[in-house]
């Protein structure tokens, strides 16, 4: 089965992350200051290492995925303001990066939602889950139903 891989980080970023456990607490605090422009809330080594590593990845990732990062920031702000989030569905499709797995005829079938809203299955791109379901089974299926997704546009019954 083909594994889906995320874009790799540049070697310089990976080297900085790998070096974090070897830094002194003073050096970790300095790194924090550089990345966040304020003193760390804690001086707990594991906290500093993990949060700095996350921030380094976030900064690198934002260079190529700035729009998605901004969307996530808006969702966090909405959650803080309203205490709830709207569902993350685009045109009835799962969010990019979602991995769907269906066990069928003794075999696992893994589908990844691509950034442009298409679907990747075993190295091939498909425009719909139904096309993949037909490819797998040889018969016409509702793709969302085959992969166990709620029907797009289906309203919940009142309770």
N, CA, C and O atoms as a GROMACS GRO file, in nm:
protein
  636
    1UNK      N    1   0.084  -0.116   0.000
    1UNK     CA    2   0.000   0.000   0.000
    1UNK      C    3   0.089   0.124   0.000
    1UNK      O    4   0.185   0.131   0.076
    2UNK      N    5   0.057   0.221  -0.085
    2UNK     CA    6   0.136   0.342  -0.095
    2UNK      C    7   0.109   0.431   0.026
    2UNK      O    8  -0.007   0.453   0.063
    3UNK      N    9   0.214   0.483   0.087
    3UNK     CA   10   0.199   0.573   0.200
    3UNK      C   11   0.199   0.716   0.150
    3UNK      O   12   0.274   0.752   0.059
    4UNK      N   13   0.113   0.798   0.209
    4UNK     CA   14   0.109   0.939   0.176
    4UNK      C   15   0.213   1.011   0.260
    4UNK      O   16   0.221   0.990   0.381
    5UNK      N   17   0.293   1.096   0.195
    5UNK     CA   18   0.394   1.170   0.269
    5UNK      C   19   0.364   1.318   0.262
    5UNK      O   20   0.315   1.368   0.160
    6UNK      N   21   0.392   1.386   0.368
    6UNK     CA   22   0.377   1.530   0.371
    6UNK      C   23   0.501   1.593   0.312
    6UNK      O   24   0.607   1.531   0.308
    7UNK      N   25   0.489   1.718   0.266
    7UNK     CA   26   0.608   1.785   0.214
    7UNK      C   27   0.717   1.787   0.321
    7UNK      O   28   0.690   1.811   0.438
    8UNK      N   29   0.840   1.763   0.278
    8UNK     CA   30   0.950   1.758   0.375
    8UNK      C   31   0.999   1.899   0.406
    8UNK      O   32   0.984   1.991   0.326
    9UNK      N   33   1.056   1.912   0.522
    9UNK     CA   34   1.113   2.040   0.564
    9UNK      C   35   1.256   2.051   0.512
    9UNK      O   36   1.323   1.950   0.494
   10UNK      N   37   1.302   2.173   0.489
   10UNK     CA   38   1.442   2.192   0.448
   10UNK      C   39   1.537   2.139   0.556
   10UNK      O   40   1.504   2.138   0.674
   11UNK      N   41   1.652   2.097   0.513
   11UNK     CA   42   1.752   2.041   0.603
   11UNK      C   43   1.789   2.139   0.714
   11UNK      O   44   1.812   2.097   0.828
   12UNK      N   45   1.796   2.267   0.683
   12UNK     CA   46   1.833   2.366   0.784
   12UNK      C   47   1.732   2.368   0.899
   12UNK      O   48   1.770   2.381   1.015
   13UNK      N   49   1.604   2.357   0.868
   13UNK     CA   50   1.500   2.356   0.971
   13UNK      C   51   1.509   2.227   1.052
   13UNK      O   52   1.501   2.230   1.175
   14UNK      N   53   1.525   2.116   0.984
   14UNK     CA   54   1.537   1.988   1.053
   14UNK      C   55   1.659   1.986   1.145
   14UNK      O   56   1.654   1.931   1.255
   15UNK      N   57   1.768   2.045   1.100
   15UNK     CA   58   1.890   2.051   1.181
   15UNK      C   59   1.867   2.134   1.307
   15UNK      O   60   1.911   2.096   1.416
   16UNK      N   61   1.797   2.246   1.291
   16UNK     CA   62   1.767   2.331   1.410
   16UNK      C   63   1.679   2.255   1.509
   16UNK      O   64   1.701   2.262   1.630
   17UNK      N   65   1.581   2.183   1.459
   17UNK     CA   66   1.490   2.108   1.546
   17UNK      C   67   1.567   1.996   1.617
   17UNK      O   68   1.552   1.976   1.737
   18UNK      N   69   1.650   1.924   1.542
   18UNK     CA   70   1.727   1.813   1.600
   18UNK      C   71   1.825   1.862   1.706
   18UNK      O   72   1.857   1.787   1.799
   19UNK      N   73   1.872   1.985   1.695
   19UNK     CA   74   1.970   2.038   1.789
   19UNK      C   75   1.906   2.090   1.919
   19UNK      O   76   1.978   2.114   2.016
   20UNK      N   77   1.776   2.107   1.923
   20UNK     CA   78   1.711   2.164   2.041
   20UNK      C   79   1.744   2.090   2.172
   20UNK      O   80   1.773   2.157   2.271
   21UNK      N   81   1.742   1.957   2.176
   21UNK     CA   82   1.774   1.888   2.303
   21UNK      C   83   1.917   1.910   2.351
   21UNK      O   84   1.946   1.889   2.469
   22UNK      N   85   2.005   1.952   2.262
   22UNK     CA   86   2.145   1.973   2.302
   22UNK      C   87   2.172   2.115   2.350
   22UNK      O   88   2.279   2.142   2.404
   23UNK      N   89   2.075   2.206   2.331
   23UNK     CA   90   2.095   2.345   2.371
   23UNK      C   91   2.080   2.360   2.522
   23UNK      O   92   2.007   2.286   2.587
   24UNK      N   93   2.150   2.457   2.575
   24UNK     CA   94   2.133   2.490   2.718
   24UNK      C   95   1.998   2.559   2.736
   24UNK      O   96   1.937   2.605   2.640
   25UNK      N   97   1.953   2.564   2.860
   25UNK     CA   98   1.827   2.630   2.889
   25UNK      C   99   1.835   2.779   2.851
   25UNK      O  100   1.737   2.837   2.805
   26UNK      N  101   1.952   2.838   2.872
   26UNK     CA  102   1.972   2.978   2.834
   26UNK      C  103   1.957   2.996   2.682
   26UNK      O  104   1.896   3.092   2.636
   27UNK      N  105   2.014   2.903   2.606
   27UNK     CA  106   2.006   2.910   2.460
   27UNK      C  107   1.862   2.886   2.412
   27UNK      O  108   1.817   2.949   2.316
   28UNK      N  109   1.789   2.796   2.479
   28UNK     CA  110   1.649   2.773   2.444
   28UNK      C  111   1.566   2.899   2.469
   28UNK      O  112   1.481   2.935   2.388
   29UNK      N  113   1.593   2.966   2.581
   29UNK     CA  114   1.523   3.092   2.610
   29UNK      C  115   1.553   3.197   2.504
   29UNK      O  116   1.464   3.272   2.463
   30UNK      N  117   1.678   3.203   2.459
   30UNK     CA  118   1.716   3.299   2.354
   30UNK      C  119   1.645   3.264   2.223
   30UNK      O  120   1.598   3.353   2.151
   31UNK      N  121   1.638   3.136   2.192
   31UNK     CA  122   1.569   3.092   2.070
   31UNK      C  123   1.421   3.130   2.078
   31UNK      O  124   1.362   3.175   1.980
   32UNK      N  125   1.363   3.111   2.196
   32UNK     CA  126   1.222   3.149   2.217
   32UNK      C  127   1.204   3.299   2.190
   32UNK      O  128   1.111   3.340   2.120
   33UNK      N  129   1.293   3.379   2.247
   33UNK     CA  130   1.285   3.524   2.228
   33UNK      C  131   1.289   3.561   2.080
   33UNK      O  132   1.216   3.649   2.034
   34UNK      N  133   1.376   3.494   2.006
   34UNK     CA  134   1.388   3.521   1.863
   34UNK      C  135   1.260   3.487   1.788
   34UNK      O  136   1.218   3.561   1.699
   35UNK      N  137   1.199   3.376   1.824
   35UNK     CA  138   1.081   3.329   1.751
   35UNK      C  139   0.950   3.394   1.794
   35UNK      O  140   0.859   3.408   1.713
   36UNK      N  141   0.940   3.434   1.921
   36UNK     CA  142   0.812   3.481   1.974
   36UNK      C  143   0.814   3.627   2.019
   36UNK      O  144   0.707   3.683   2.046
   37UNK      N  145   0.930   3.691   2.028
   37UNK     CA  146   0.942   3.831   2.070
   37UNK      C  147   0.891   3.859   2.211
   37UNK      O  148   0.848   3.971   2.240
   38UNK      N  149   0.896   3.761   2.298
   38UNK     CA  150   0.862   3.781   2.440
   38UNK      C  151   0.922   3.666   2.520
   38UNK      O  152   0.965   3.565   2.464
   39UNK      N  153   0.924   3.682   2.651
   39UNK     CA  154   0.978   3.578   2.738
   39UNK      C  155   0.887   3.455   2.736
   39UNK      O  156   0.765   3.468   2.721
   40UNK      N  157   0.944   3.336   2.750
   40UNK     CA  158   0.860   3.216   2.754
   40UNK      C  159   0.775   3.214   2.881
   40UNK      O  160   0.819   3.262   2.986
   41UNK      N  161   0.653   3.159   2.873
   41UNK     CA  162   0.567   3.154   2.992
   41UNK      C  163   0.619   3.056   3.097
   41UNK      O  164   0.589   3.071   3.215
   42UNK      N  165   0.697   2.957   3.054
   42UNK     CA  166   0.756   2.857   3.144
   42UNK      C  167   0.903   2.840   3.108
   42UNK      O  168   0.945   2.873   2.997
   43UNK      N  169   0.979   2.789   3.201
   43UNK     CA  170   1.117   2.755   3.169
   43UNK      C  171   1.136   2.603   3.178
   43UNK      O  172   1.244   2.556   3.212
   44UNK      N  173   1.033   2.530   3.147
   44UNK     CA  174   1.036   2.384   3.145
   44UNK      C  175   1.097   2.339   3.012
   44UNK      O  176   1.044   2.372   2.905
   45UNK      N  177   1.206   2.265   3.018
   45UNK     CA  178   1.282   2.228   2.899
   45UNK      C  179   1.196   2.163   2.791
   45UNK      O  180   1.198   2.207   2.676
   46UNK      N  181   1.119   2.060   2.825
   46UNK     CA  182   1.040   1.987   2.724
   46UNK      C  183   0.937   2.080   2.658
   46UNK      O  184   0.914   2.071   2.537
   47UNK      N  185   0.876   2.168   2.738
   47UNK     CA  186   0.781   2.264   2.682
   47UNK      C  187   0.850   2.352   2.580
   47UNK      O  188   0.801   2.370   2.468
   48UNK      N  189   0.964   2.408   2.618
   48UNK     CA  190   1.037   2.496   2.527
   48UNK      C  191   1.078   2.424   2.399
   48UNK      O  192   1.060   2.477   2.289
   49UNK      N  193   1.133   2.304   2.412
   49UNK     CA  194   1.177   2.229   2.294
   49UNK      C  195   1.061   2.202   2.199
   49UNK      O  196   1.072   2.225   2.079
   50UNK      N  197   0.951   2.154   2.254
   50UNK     CA  198   0.837   2.119   2.169
   50UNK      C  199   0.775   2.242   2.103
   50UNK      O  200   0.745   2.240   1.984
   51UNK      N  201   0.757   2.347   2.180
   51UNK     CA  202   0.694   2.467   2.124
   51UNK      C  203   0.783   2.536   2.022
   51UNK      O  204   0.734   2.587   1.922
   52UNK      N  205   0.914   2.538   2.047
   52UNK     CA  206   1.007   2.596   1.950
   52UNK      C  207   1.008   2.512   1.822
   52UNK      O  208   1.006   2.567   1.712
   53UNK      N  209   1.012   2.380   1.836
   53UNK     CA  210   1.010   2.293   1.717
   53UNK      C  211   0.882   2.316   1.637
   53UNK      O  212   0.885   2.324   1.514
   54UNK      N  213   0.770   2.327   1.706
   54UNK     CA  214   0.644   2.353   1.638
   54UNK      C  215   0.649   2.486   1.563
   54UNK      O  216   0.608   2.496   1.448
   55UNK      N  217   0.702   2.589   1.629
   55UNK     CA  218   0.708   2.723   1.569
   55UNK      C  219   0.798   2.724   1.447
   55UNK      O  220   0.766   2.789   1.347
   56UNK      N  221   0.911   2.654   1.452
   56UNK     CA  222   1.000   2.647   1.336
   56UNK      C  223   0.929   2.583   1.217
   56UNK      O  224   0.941   2.630   1.104
   57UNK      N  225   0.855   2.476   1.244
   57UNK     CA  226   0.780   2.410   1.136
   57UNK      C  227   0.669   2.500   1.084
   57UNK      O  228   0.646   2.508   0.963
   58UNK      N  229   0.601   2.567   1.175
   58UNK     CA  230   0.492   2.657   1.138
   58UNK      C  231   0.542   2.768   1.046
   58UNK      O  232   0.480   2.799   0.945
   59UNK      N  233   0.655   2.828   1.082
   59UNK     CA  234   0.710   2.936   1.000
   59UNK      C  235   0.750   2.887   0.861
   59UNK      O  236   0.723   2.954   0.761
   60UNK      N  237   0.812   2.771   0.855
   60UNK     CA  238   0.852   2.716   0.726
   60UNK      C  239   0.730   2.681   0.642
   60UNK      O  240   0.724   2.712   0.523
   61UNK      N  241   0.634   2.616   0.705
   61UNK     CA  242   0.513   2.573   0.635
   61UNK      C  243   0.434   2.692   0.584
   61UNK      O  244   0.373   2.685   0.477
   62UNK      N  245   0.433   2.802   0.660
   62UNK     CA  246   0.355   2.920   0.621
   62UNK      C  247   0.408   2.985   0.494
   62UNK      O  248   0.336   3.060   0.428
   63UNK      N  249   0.532   2.957   0.459
   63UNK     CA  250   0.589   3.013   0.336
   63UNK      C  251   0.517   2.960   0.213
   63UNK      O  252   0.502   3.032   0.114
   64UNK      N  253   0.473   2.835   0.218
   64UNK     CA  254   0.406   2.775   0.103
   64UNK      C  255   0.256   2.755   0.122
   64UNK      O  256   0.185   2.729   0.026
   65UNK      N  257   0.208   2.766   0.247
   65UNK     CA  258   0.066   2.743   0.276
   65UNK      C  259   0.007   2.858   0.357
   65UNK      O  260  -0.071   2.835   0.450
   66UNK      N  261   0.043   2.980   0.323
   66UNK     CA  262   0.000   3.098   0.399
   66UNK      C  263  -0.151   3.113   0.406
   66UNK      O  264  -0.205   3.150   0.510
   67UNK      N  265  -0.220   3.086   0.295
   67UNK     CA  266  -0.366   3.102   0.293
   67UNK      C  267  -0.433   3.006   0.391
   67UNK      O  268  -0.526   3.043   0.462
   68UNK      N  269  -0.386   2.883   0.394
   68UNK     CA  270  -0.444   2.785   0.485
   68UNK      C  271  -0.414   2.821   0.631
   68UNK      O  272  -0.499   2.804   0.718
   69UNK      N  273  -0.295   2.871   0.656
   69UNK     CA  274  -0.259   2.914   0.791
   69UNK      C  275  -0.350   3.028   0.836
   69UNK      O  276  -0.396   3.030   0.950
   70UNK      N  277  -0.375   3.124   0.747
   70UNK     CA  278  -0.463   3.235   0.781
   70UNK      C  279  -0.606   3.186   0.807
   70UNK      O  280  -0.672   3.235   0.899
   71UNK      N  281  -0.652   3.091   0.728
   71UNK     CA  282  -0.785   3.033   0.750
   71UNK      C  283  -0.792   2.968   0.889
   71UNK      O  284  -0.891   2.982   0.960
   72UNK      N  285  -0.687   2.898   0.927
   72UNK     CA  286  -0.683   2.836   1.060
   72UNK      C  287  -0.682   2.941   1.170
   72UNK      O  288  -0.748   2.923   1.273
   73UNK      N  289  -0.609   3.050   1.150
   73UNK     CA  290  -0.608   3.158   1.250
   73UNK      C  291  -0.748   3.217   1.266
   73UNK      O  292  -0.791   3.246   1.378
   74UNK      N  293  -0.820   3.233   1.156
   74UNK     CA  294  -0.956   3.286   1.162
   74UNK      C  295  -1.048   3.188   1.235
   74UNK      O  296  -1.135   3.231   1.311
   75UNK      N  297  -1.030   3.060   1.213
   75UNK     CA  298  -1.111   2.960   1.283
   75UNK      C  299  -1.084   2.963   1.434
   75UNK      O  300  -1.177   2.949   1.514
   76UNK      N  301  -0.958   2.980   1.473
   76UNK     CA  302  -0.926   2.989   1.615
   76UNK      C  303  -0.992   3.114   1.675
   76UNK      O  304  -1.049   3.108   1.783
   77UNK      N  305  -0.983   3.226   1.603
   77UNK     CA  306  -1.045   3.350   1.652
   77UNK      C  307  -1.197   3.332   1.665
   77UNK      O  308  -1.256   3.380   1.762
   78UNK      N  309  -1.259   3.265   1.570
   78UNK     CA  310  -1.404   3.240   1.576
   78UNK      C  311  -1.438   3.151   1.695
   78UNK      O  312  -1.539   3.171   1.762
   79UNK      N  313  -1.353   3.052   1.721
   79UNK     CA  314  -1.377   2.964   1.835
   79UNK      C  315  -1.366   3.041   1.966
   79UNK      O  316  -1.449   3.023   2.056
   80UNK      N  317  -1.265   3.125   1.978
   80UNK     CA  318  -1.247   3.205   2.099
   80UNK      C  319  -1.367   3.298   2.118
   80UNK      O  320  -1.416   3.315   2.230
   81UNK      N  321  -1.413   3.358   2.009
   81UNK     CA  322  -1.524   3.454   2.019
   81UNK      C  323  -1.659   3.387   2.044
   81UNK      O  324  -1.738   3.436   2.125
   82UNK      N  325  -1.686   3.274   1.976
   82UNK     CA  326  -1.819   3.213   1.983
   82UNK      C  327  -1.824   3.084   2.064
   82UNK      O  328  -1.933   3.039   2.100
   83UNK      N  329  -1.710   3.025   2.093
   83UNK     CA  330  -1.709   2.901   2.171
   83UNK      C  331  -1.743   2.777   2.088
   83UNK      O  332  -1.757   2.668   2.143
   84UNK      N  333  -1.757   2.793   1.958
   84UNK     CA  334  -1.788   2.679   1.869
   84UNK      C  335  -1.733   2.710   1.730
   84UNK      O  336  -1.708   2.826   1.696
   85UNK      N  337  -1.716   2.606   1.652
   85UNK     CA  338  -1.666   2.622   1.516
   85UNK      C  339  -1.769   2.574   1.416
   85UNK      O  340  -1.842   2.478   1.443
   86UNK      N  341  -1.775   2.638   1.300
   86UNK     CA  342  -1.859   2.583   1.194
   86UNK      C  343  -1.795   2.456   1.139
   86UNK      O  344  -1.674   2.438   1.153
   87UNK      N  345  -1.873   2.368   1.078
   87UNK     CA  346  -1.814   2.245   1.023
   87UNK      C  347  -1.714   2.276   0.914
   87UNK      O  348  -1.729   2.372   0.839
   88UNK      N  349  -1.610   2.192   0.905
   88UNK     CA  350  -1.506   2.212   0.804
   88UNK      C  351  -1.534   2.124   0.683
   88UNK      O  352  -1.471   2.020   0.664
   89UNK      N  353  -1.627   2.167   0.603
   89UNK     CA  354  -1.661   2.093   0.483
   89UNK      C  355  -1.666   2.192   0.368
   89UNK      O  356  -1.721   2.301   0.382
   90UNK      N  357  -1.609   2.156   0.257
   90UNK     CA  358  -1.611   2.240   0.138
   90UNK      C  359  -1.686   2.164   0.029
   90UNK      O  360  -1.642   2.058  -0.015
   91UNK      N  361  -1.797   2.218  -0.014
   91UNK     CA  362  -1.876   2.157  -0.121
   91UNK      C  363  -1.903   2.009  -0.096
   91UNK      O  364  -1.904   1.929  -0.189
   92UNK      N  365  -1.924   1.974   0.030
   92UNK     CA  366  -1.955   1.835   0.063
   92UNK      C  367  -1.835   1.743   0.067
   92UNK      O  368  -1.850   1.624   0.095
   93UNK      N  369  -1.717   1.796   0.038
   93UNK     CA  370  -1.597   1.712   0.038
   93UNK      C  371  -1.519   1.732   0.167
   93UNK      O  372  -1.523   1.840   0.226
   94UNK      N  373  -1.449   1.628   0.212
   94UNK     CA  374  -1.363   1.644   0.330
   94UNK      C  375  -1.250   1.741   0.299
   94UNK      O  376  -1.219   1.768   0.183
   95UNK      N  377  -1.189   1.794   0.404
   95UNK     CA  378  -1.080   1.890   0.391
   95UNK      C  379  -0.957   1.826   0.326
   95UNK      O  380  -0.932   1.707   0.344
   96UNK      N  381  -0.879   1.906   0.252
   96UNK     CA  382  -0.754   1.856   0.194
   96UNK      C  383  -0.664   1.795   0.302
   96UNK      O  384  -0.654   1.847   0.413
   97UNK      N  385  -0.601   1.684   0.267
   97UNK     CA  386  -0.515   1.614   0.361
   97UNK      C  387  -0.585   1.501   0.434
   97UNK      O  388  -0.520   1.416   0.494
   98UNK      N  389  -0.719   1.500   0.429
   98UNK     CA  390  -0.794   1.394   0.494
   98UNK      C  391  -0.762   1.261   0.427
   98UNK      O  392  -0.754   1.254   0.304
   99UNK      N  393  -0.743   1.157   0.508
   99UNK     CA  394  -0.718   1.024   0.455
   99UNK      C  395  -0.838   0.937   0.491
   99UNK      O  396  -0.875   0.923   0.607
  100UNK      N  397  -0.900   0.879   0.388
  100UNK     CA  398  -1.014   0.790   0.406
  100UNK      C  399  -0.968   0.647   0.384
  100UNK      O  400  -0.895   0.619   0.288
  101UNK      N  401  -1.010   0.557   0.471
  101UNK     CA  402  -0.971   0.417   0.457
  101UNK      C  403  -1.097   0.332   0.458
  101UNK      O  404  -1.183   0.349   0.544
  102UNK      N  405  -1.107   0.241   0.362
  102UNK     CA  406  -1.220   0.150   0.355
  102UNK      C  407  -1.165   0.009   0.337
  102UNK      O  408  -1.084  -0.016   0.248
  103UNK      N  409  -1.210  -0.081   0.422
  103UNK     CA  410  -1.172  -0.222   0.410
  103UNK      C  411  -1.277  -0.287   0.321
  103UNK      O  412  -1.396  -0.284   0.354
  104UNK      N  413  -1.235  -0.345   0.210
  104UNK     CA  414  -1.328  -0.405   0.115
  104UNK      C  415  -1.263  -0.528   0.052
  104UNK      O  416  -1.150  -0.522   0.004
  105UNK      N  417  -1.334  -0.638   0.053
  105UNK     CA  418  -1.285  -0.764  -0.004
  105UNK      C  419  -1.147  -0.803   0.050
  105UNK      O  420  -1.059  -0.844  -0.025
  106UNK      N  421  -1.130  -0.789   0.182
  106UNK     CA  422  -1.007  -0.832   0.247
  106UNK      C  423  -0.888  -0.740   0.226
  106UNK      O  424  -0.775  -0.778   0.255
  107UNK      N  425  -0.912  -0.621   0.177
  107UNK     CA  426  -0.802  -0.530   0.146
  107UNK      C  427  -0.837  -0.389   0.194
  107UNK      O  428  -0.952  -0.346   0.185
  108UNK      N  429  -0.736  -0.318   0.246
  108UNK     CA  430  -0.756  -0.178   0.284
  108UNK      C  431  -0.734  -0.089   0.163
  108UNK      O  432  -0.637  -0.106   0.089
  109UNK      N  433  -0.825   0.005   0.144
  109UNK     CA  434  -0.816   0.101   0.034
  109UNK      C  435  -0.806   0.239   0.095
  109UNK      O  436  -0.896   0.283   0.167
  110UNK      N  437  -0.697   0.309   0.067
  110UNK     CA  438  -0.669   0.439   0.128
  110UNK      C  439  -0.677   0.548   0.022
  110UNK      O  440  -0.614   0.538  -0.084
  111UNK      N  441  -0.754   0.652   0.051
  111UNK     CA  442  -0.772   0.766  -0.039
  111UNK      C  443  -0.733   0.892   0.035
  111UNK      O  444  -0.769   0.910   0.152
  112UNK      N  445  -0.659   0.980  -0.032
  112UNK     CA  446  -0.619   1.108   0.028
  112UNK      C  447  -0.683   1.221  -0.051
  112UNK      O  448  -0.680   1.223  -0.174
  113UNK      N  449  -0.742   1.317   0.022
  113UNK     CA  450  -0.799   1.436  -0.042
  113UNK      C  451  -0.684   1.530  -0.072
  113UNK      O  452  -0.607   1.566   0.017
  114UNK      N  453  -0.672   1.571  -0.198
  114UNK     CA  454  -0.562   1.658  -0.240
  114UNK      C  455  -0.595   1.805  -0.212
  114UNK      O  456  -0.709   1.839  -0.181
  115UNK      N  457  -0.493   1.890  -0.224
  115UNK     CA  458  -0.512   2.033  -0.199
  115UNK      C  459  -0.614   2.098  -0.291
  115UNK      O  460  -0.680   2.194  -0.253
  116UNK      N  461  -0.627   2.045  -0.412
  116UNK     CA  462  -0.723   2.104  -0.507
  116UNK      C  463  -0.861   2.039  -0.500
  116UNK      O  464  -0.947   2.068  -0.584
  117UNK      N  465  -0.883   1.952  -0.401
  117UNK     CA  466  -1.016   1.892  -0.381
  117UNK      C  467  -1.038   1.762  -0.455
  117UNK      O  468  -1.145   1.702  -0.443
  118UNK      N  469  -0.940   1.717  -0.533
  118UNK     CA  470  -0.950   1.587  -0.597
  118UNK      C  471  -0.911   1.479  -0.497
  118UNK      O  472  -0.890   1.507  -0.379
  119UNK      N  473  -0.902   1.355  -0.545
  119UNK     CA  474  -0.871   1.244  -0.458
  119UNK      C  475  -0.759   1.161  -0.520
  119UNK      O  476  -0.756   1.141  -0.642
  120UNK      N  477  -0.666   1.113  -0.435
  120UNK     CA  478  -0.558   1.029  -0.482
  120UNK      C  479  -0.577   0.888  -0.426
  120UNK      O  480  -0.594   0.869  -0.306
  121UNK      N  481  -0.573   0.791  -0.516
  121UNK     CA  482  -0.586   0.652  -0.477
  121UNK      C  483  -0.481   0.571  -0.552
  121UNK      O  484  -0.484   0.562  -0.674
  122UNK      N  485  -0.388   0.515  -0.477
  122UNK     CA  486  -0.279   0.432  -0.532
  122UNK      C  487  -0.209   0.497  -0.651
  122UNK      O  488  -0.188   0.435  -0.755
  123UNK      N  489  -0.173   0.626  -0.632
  123UNK     CA  490  -0.097   0.697  -0.733
  123UNK      C  491  -0.179   0.755  -0.846
  123UNK      O  492  -0.124   0.823  -0.934
  124UNK      N  493  -0.309   0.730  -0.847
  124UNK     CA  494  -0.396   0.786  -0.951
  124UNK      C  495  -0.483   0.895  -0.890
  124UNK      O  496  -0.521   0.887  -0.774
  125UNK      N  497  -0.514   0.996  -0.972
  125UNK     CA  498  -0.603   1.104  -0.927
  125UNK      C  499  -0.743   1.081  -0.983
  125UNK      O  500  -0.761   1.042  -1.098
  126UNK      N  501  -0.840   1.107  -0.897
  126UNK     CA  502  -0.981   1.094  -0.934
  126UNK      C  503  -1.053   1.221  -0.895
  126UNK      O  504  -1.016   1.287  -0.797
  127UNK      N  505  -1.157   1.256  -0.970
  127UNK     CA  506  -1.235   1.376  -0.941
  127UNK      C  507  -1.344   1.354  -0.840
  127UNK      O  508  -1.402   1.451  -0.789
  128UNK      N  509  -1.374   1.228  -0.809
  128UNK     CA  510  -1.482   1.202  -0.713
  128UNK      C  511  -1.456   1.071  -0.639
  128UNK      O  512  -1.385   0.982  -0.687
  129UNK      N  513  -1.517   1.061  -0.521
  129UNK     CA  514  -1.510   0.937  -0.446
  129UNK      C  515  -1.589   0.827  -0.515
  129UNK      O  516  -1.555   0.709  -0.505
  130UNK      N  517  -1.696   0.865  -0.585
  130UNK     CA  518  -1.776   0.765  -0.656
  130UNK      C  519  -1.695   0.697  -0.766
  130UNK      O  520  -1.709   0.577  -0.788
  131UNK      N  521  -1.610   0.772  -0.833
  131UNK     CA  522  -1.524   0.713  -0.937
  131UNK      C  523  -1.427   0.613  -0.875
  131UNK      O  524  -1.399   0.508  -0.933
  132UNK      N  525  -1.376   0.645  -0.756
  132UNK     CA  526  -1.285   0.552  -0.688
  132UNK      C  527  -1.361   0.428  -0.643
  132UNK      O  528  -1.312   0.316  -0.658
  133UNK      N  529  -1.481   0.447  -0.587
  133UNK     CA  530  -1.561   0.333  -0.542
  133UNK      C  531  -1.592   0.240  -0.659
  133UNK      O  532  -1.587   0.118  -0.645
  134UNK      N  533  -1.623   0.298  -0.774
  134UNK     CA  534  -1.649   0.215  -0.894
  134UNK      C  535  -1.521   0.144  -0.938
  134UNK      O  536  -1.526   0.028  -0.978
  135UNK      N  537  -1.408   0.213  -0.931
  135UNK     CA  538  -1.280   0.154  -0.967
  135UNK      C  539  -1.248   0.034  -0.877
  135UNK      O  540  -1.197  -0.068  -0.923
  136UNK      N  541  -1.278   0.048  -0.748
  136UNK     CA  542  -1.249  -0.059  -0.651
  136UNK      C  543  -1.344  -0.177  -0.667
  136UNK      O  544  -1.302  -0.292  -0.669
  137UNK      N  545  -1.473  -0.147  -0.679
  137UNK     CA  546  -1.575  -0.253  -0.676
  137UNK      C  547  -1.617  -0.304  -0.813
  137UNK      O  548  -1.665  -0.417  -0.825
  138UNK      N  549  -1.599  -0.221  -0.916
  138UNK     CA  550  -1.645  -0.260  -1.048
  138UNK      C  551  -1.793  -0.230  -1.072
  138UNK      O  552  -1.845  -0.258  -1.180
  139UNK      N  553  -1.860  -0.175  -0.971
  139UNK     CA  554  -2.002  -0.140  -0.984
  139UNK      C  555  -2.023   0.004  -0.936
  139UNK      O  556  -1.938   0.062  -0.868
  140UNK      N  557  -2.138   0.059  -0.974
  140UNK     CA  558  -2.170   0.196  -0.936
  140UNK      C  559  -2.201   0.205  -0.786
  140UNK      O  560  -2.286   0.130  -0.735
  141UNK      N  561  -2.134   0.295  -0.716
  141UNK     CA  562  -2.154   0.318  -0.573
  141UNK      C  563  -2.159   0.468  -0.548
  141UNK      O  564  -2.105   0.546  -0.626
  142UNK      N  565  -2.224   0.506  -0.441
  142UNK     CA  566  -2.210   0.642  -0.390
  142UNK      C  567  -2.075   0.644  -0.319
  142UNK      O  568  -2.055   0.572  -0.222
  143UNK      N  569  -1.984   0.726  -0.368
  143UNK     CA  570  -1.851   0.733  -0.307
  143UNK      C  571  -1.853   0.772  -0.161
  143UNK      O  572  -1.789   0.705  -0.079
  144UNK      N  573  -1.926   0.881  -0.124
  144UNK     CA  574  -1.932   0.917   0.017
  144UNK      C  575  -1.989   0.803   0.103
  144UNK      O  576  -1.942   0.780   0.215
  145UNK      N  577  -2.088   0.733   0.052
  145UNK     CA  578  -2.147   0.622   0.129
  145UNK      C  579  -2.047   0.506   0.140
  145UNK      O  580  -2.032   0.446   0.246
  146UNK      N  581  -1.978   0.476   0.030
  146UNK     CA  582  -1.880   0.368   0.029
  146UNK      C  583  -1.772   0.392   0.134
  146UNK      O  584  -1.728   0.299   0.202
  147UNK      N  585  -1.728   0.520   0.147
  147UNK     CA  586  -1.623   0.554   0.243
  147UNK      C  587  -1.677   0.596   0.379
  147UNK      O  588  -1.600   0.640   0.465
  148UNK      N  589  -1.808   0.584   0.400
  148UNK     CA  590  -1.867   0.609   0.531
  148UNK      C  591  -1.881   0.755   0.570
  148UNK      O  592  -1.885   0.788   0.688
  149UNK      N  593  -1.888   0.844   0.470
  149UNK     CA  594  -1.904   0.986   0.499
  149UNK      C  595  -2.053   1.021   0.506
  149UNK      O  596  -2.136   0.959   0.439
  150UNK      N  597  -2.086   1.121   0.586
  150UNK     CA  598  -2.225   1.166   0.586
  150UNK      C  599  -2.260   1.226   0.451
  150UNK      O  600  -2.174   1.285   0.385
  151UNK      N  601  -2.382   1.211   0.410
  151UNK     CA  602  -2.425   1.262   0.280
  151UNK      C  603  -2.417   1.414   0.280
  151UNK      O  604  -2.464   1.480   0.373
  152UNK      N  605  -2.357   1.469   0.176
  152UNK     CA  606  -2.344   1.615   0.166
  152UNK      C  607  -2.482   1.678   0.157
  152UNK      O  608  -2.568   1.631   0.082
  153UNK      N  609  -2.502   1.783   0.232
  153UNK     CA  610  -2.628   1.855   0.227
  153UNK      C  611  -2.740   1.792   0.307
  153UNK      O  612  -2.848   1.850   0.316
  154UNK      N  613  -2.718   1.676   0.366
  154UNK     CA  614  -2.821   1.610   0.444
  154UNK      C  615  -2.840   1.685   0.574
  154UNK      O  616  -2.743   1.714   0.645
  155UNK      N  617  -2.964   1.716   0.606
  155UNK     CA  618  -2.992   1.791   0.729
  155UNK      C  619  -3.016   1.695   0.842
  155UNK      O  620  -3.076   1.589   0.826
  156UNK      N  621  -2.967   1.736   0.960
  156UNK     CA  622  -2.990   1.656   1.079
  156UNK      C  623  -3.134   1.671   1.122
  156UNK      O  624  -3.192   1.779   1.111
  157UNK      N  625  -3.192   1.562   1.170
  157UNK     CA  626  -3.329   1.571   1.218
  157UNK      C  627  -3.334   1.646   1.350
  157UNK      O  628  -3.241   1.640   1.430
  158UNK      N  629  -3.446   1.716   1.372
  158UNK     CA  630  -3.462   1.792   1.496
  158UNK      C  631  -3.479   1.695   1.612
  158UNK      O  632  -3.543   1.590   1.597
  159UNK      N  633  -3.423   1.728   1.725
  159UNK     CA  634  -3.431   1.639   1.840
  159UNK      C  635  -3.529   1.690   1.938
  159UNK      O  636  -3.549   1.628   2.043
   0.00000   0.00000   0.00000
